[in-house]
Amino acid sequence: MSSAPAGPRCPRCHRPLAAWRLNHCIYCGESFPADLKQGHEAPDALKWVERPALPAEVSKKLEMMKVVPSQAPRKSRSFMAIAGLVSIPIFGAIFYLTYKMLRQLSPTSSLLVLVGGIGVVAYLAWIFNKARKSG
């Protein structure tokens, strides 16, 4: 008596077929001859199983879920709007005050701070605008 499963085996590595629907061995890659699976029945897991019918109430609810959008609460955009409205003027004021202080010491450095500040404020405005549109 043999405990090996009755079924086709790979011609090269002699392992049982692990993927019935493929035309090659998943272990060694050997292509199967056309007549290898003939005379053997497909595994039970691949056979069609009749499922019981759904109750009418459940099937109606499933159909409604396909048609009617869910009434899930939307994410609040107020946090992003408040953060944008608060942070942009704050950063603008910080860079302007830094520019005013440096203008007396070094005009060149003050212009660099002003240009950098404009860039940072513009970047913040772009990020908050993008978050508002996608949000």
Secondary structure as GFF3:
##gff-version 3
##sequence-region A 1 135
A	DSSP	three_ten_helix	44	46	.	.	.	ID=ss1
A	DSSP	alpha_helix	56	67	.	.	.	ID=ss2
A	DSSP	alpha_helix	78	105	.	.	.	ID=ss3
A	DSSP	alpha_helix	107	134	.	.	.	ID=ss4
###
